[in-house]
Amino acid sequence: MKISPRFTHVLTLIFTGVCFILFHQQNIQAQTNVKSGTIPDTSFAIKLYQKTSDAADNGRYDSTAFWLAEAIPVFKKSNQWEYQVKSYYLLCGLNYRIRQTDIAGQFLDSALQILTAKTDTSDFLYAAYYHNKATVCYVVGDYREARKLFFKAIDIYNLFPETMNRKIVSSYNNLGLTFVQLTDYENAVIYLEKCLDLNLRYNPENKYLIGKSHNNLGVAYFDKGGSESEKFDFDYFGKQSFQKAEAHYQAAYDNYKMVLSPPNIALGQCCANLATVASARQDHEQCIVYYKQALLNFGEDTDNPFPQVATVYYNAGISFKIIGQLDSARYYLNKAIAMGKSIYGEKHPYLADYYNYLGRVCIVEKKFDEGLTNFQQSLIISCINFDDTVYTHSPDIKQVLFKEEAMRGFAWKALALREKYSMNLDLNDLEMAVTNYYLFNDMVKVILSEFTNEEAKLNFMQSVHENYGDIMELCYQLYTKTDNPKYLEDAIYFSENEKSATLSAFIDNSTAKKNSGMNERELMNEMEAQEKLYTYENEFKNLRLNNVTDSAMIAAASDSLLQSRFRCEKIAMSMGEKYSKYAAWRNDHKKINLADVQAMLSQKNSSSLEYFLMDTAIYIIALNGQDYVFSKVNPDSTFYNMIVDYRRSTSDFQFINEDPEIAYSTFTQSSRALYNTLIPESVKPLIQQFPKIIIIPNGILSYVSFDGLLTTEPEGRNYAALDYLANDNILSYANALRFIESKENNKTPDRNYAGYAPEYDSAGIASGLAGEEFAMFRDNPGLLKEHKAEVRNAGEIFGGDAYIGNDASEWNFKQTAGNYNILHFAMHAQINDENPLSSKFLFSQHTDNNNEDNFLNTYEIYNLNLNARLVVLSACNTAGGILRKGEGVMSLSRAFMYSGVSSIVSSLWLAEDHAANKIMSGFFEGINDGLPIDEALHLSRNRYLASADPVFSHPYFWANFIVMGNNDPVQPIRMFPLKTATFIALFIMMALGLFYFFYGRKVKRVRI
């Protein structure tokens, strides 16, 4: 393979230039002088600098170091310090591209010395300093420091007019790539899309910069697709992110070919990326073609190949493992490691990844000890002050430097120990695996706490869901082999940490803020920034989903979202640095204590059924105050079909009504099958000891109403006569065990109850909903006729406030909601599965002369300052929504948990108006009588069924309402009636006045 002489001399010229400048600069004379012969002419030096800058902007680096070596002495002698600093920046950039970070750092130090002497930190050139320093941090793998410095650079750039700050494009680009490394792909895509947009606007003719933006955006989408796939088992054709990645890579390649010719580092990077896509598509022939082109462009056969060759070797190793050629995979991974060490030294996240993947090859080869040695080496690289090569030893997470790599190292080390056990049956291996999974879980929580946007958290937790499935299987294995409750305790801990992790992280974050000494102004600023972020995320996502083509509108929405995320990231980083207590509280992950959980359940007179659902296994943890059971069920191939049938036969009114016999048969068969699967014989004795059952579902089970499951075989055709689980058991639900505990509000509300029952105007609704949303509203069979009576009745029961008709507006709700202990929604709700942030409650369309649109969206609920203990969502499908692995259903009811509500009554499907009125009226009477929330709902439903017409005894009418969270009684707010309070106040004032009058006169007489 022949390489052009020009290419082979690039590195030599750079190093020559470096030495030339660093050690002989003082002896170089300017090439031309002015006529006086005393002041050098800088025009030629400026032309050389510009030539160098243009070459770098177009991906050509030949002779650039030599040109700058000619120019810098002239700038120095003529006191053109700005150009001198800019030249140092260019040399820094040249060196960090070839991973010569020490030399790059020296140039930065030289630039800083000049800046310190000549200007202040607000100078435009300081932005470039922070940008370059951040990029050096990125190259050495310190991504969190890089992120902080890129933010500093962008802050300074934003101080200057748009015509000056076009260098901000490069900072957006590198910040986006930093977010890729931090696995925050949502932020990565936003910043890299902004970079592409700005390059198309500022540099439409520069095919290199446009190609570079496409290439990097492809990187973000490809890694995003990988996170959406489970355990690196790529489903290329099922992942839209992969499709987008390939389109951007191809656009990059097309742009590069217009202006660059091989060998070139940019072309090499693009070819390497196209190879990863071909590998994901399992097009291995094309993959090899791209890898060869990449190696050609990186100068593999030259004396000085570019460092990116190591990445190609690594990716080639992955490709060969995927197709089962393990010897080739091992060969290329070892080459990547050898070259990586020479480039990055002993501490770099890339090198940790190389060892991790080599360890995975060893697992497939069943060379477990060798695999464990590789995983241990990955952990050594990922940590500071840890060099223990004995794989039975593990670092403390406080030693971890590269968090994502360490997280993966712990997980793969645990898996290798499990596989090793299968060969030697040594239980010590399984116990060590549990220890490593605890460390894995700790790293998951630390990484999760650092994300500032919900979508990134959800994607991250989805990417590790399968790891938690492995953990549950391990705990079950150990429990069955040893009968030791410790492993049941471990299973509860891991299951709890995986369930609703994003919601839990949000609540933990809020608690940390309250306990870390942050002042009200800081908390308010953070809340306002978060509220804007949710608003802009919702707006931007809706533009995409609605295929809006107005480029100006999209650009404006994208810019607003970017600036909002930028602000939230800055606030989060500032809080973490300023408040040590905040970081400590946020990352405090207490271990589950089985005795404490059982004591809590005993107080509630309850059992709990916690589920962990995998494709081929269901893990069931049953607990009460006296006993526990840990079961595993392997459902047959019909299980998921049974869930679909059950859901359809309970919630689809059209299906139920069209052919009642088929609907009945479908319901009874699916209900019985699910009961037998989800409540096996091993569990039944435990839940029969107490009347109450708390269901903690997982995955698709979140859509199942356990209340409607049949405990015996049906007889006859009468729904009212069937034996439902809810007949003898009082059921409630929770996202996780932690959510069933009592929760104190920050502020005691002033009043007991507020209910909202709007009047709807179809024209007003149509103007505010998208076409498809309005069609769903218009065709909704659950027409509201009795919702006003429902709210009025509840208002009378509690002596509360009923907002009826036009008074039930969004503005009134937001102004009053924080004053109430119980909030009651009797209205329509609209669920948006494609963009859960846009799911909404439909208030009255009366405007109240304010800016509210009367659609209360999910993203608005997140930032409500509520003090309510109980929220009742007597609306349609408020517990429904899209399912996210590891998190649950992205429902409207979940949004209220974000706002601090601990108890929620919601509906799993459309609420029929008459039945809802009956059930809710009885429910509120029970709450007012001091019953626990679950008992109040249970009693009301039983009364409804006892008097209901047989047609209205179908589970469709009553099994949709569920209690989520804390089911303890709602303590009423004790208030005097207004007239009584006024009378008492006047009486006290009169008494005090008389007392003062007589006491004052008496004192006066004594003194005389």
Helices and strands as residue ranges (DSSP letters): H 5-8, H 10-24, G 25-27, H 43-57, H 64-77, H 81-97, H 101-118, H 124-139, H 143-157, G 165-167, H 168-181, H 185-202, H 207-228, G 236-238, H 240-259, H 265-280, H 284-297, H 309-322, H 326-344, H 349-364, H 368-382, G 397-399, H 403-424, H 427-450, H 454-463, H 465-482, H 485-498, H 501-514, H 520-545, H 551-578, H 580-586, H 594-603, E 606-613, E 618-623, E 628-633, H 639-651, H 653-658, H 660-678, H 684-687, E 692-696, G 699-703, G 706-708, G 719-721, H 725-728, E 730-733, G 737-740, E 751-758, H 762-768, H 771-778, H 787-798, E 801-805, H 810-816, G 817-819, E 820-825, E 828-830, G 836-838, E 840-842, E 855-857, H 858-862, E 870-873, E 883-884, E 888-889, H 892-898, E 903-907, H 913-928, H 933-947, G 950-953, H 955-958, E 961-965, H 978-1007
